[in-house]
Amino acid sequence: MRRFNFYLPEELFERMKLLANYYNISITKLMVELLEIGYIGMLDTRKNK
């Protein structure tokens, strides 16, 4: 398995942590699920326009 690094704004990470706690799943699993559906890419505000 390859390692995949990506950087998130701190506010987005905090929201994801709350969401993972609400659904009682690990933060890593939540990140993988959101990456698979493209949600994190859509919310990434640091992309060049």
C-alpha positions, 0 to 999 in steps of 0.5 A: 500500500502506498502512503498518500500525504495531503495537507488540510486547512486546520479548520477543515480538519477540526470539522472532520474530527467532529464528524468522525466523533459524531459517527463514531468512526476513525478520522482516517476512515472518514478521510478515506471515504471523503477522498473517495467521493471527492469531497475533500478535493472539492473543499480544498481552498488552496488550489490555484485559480 
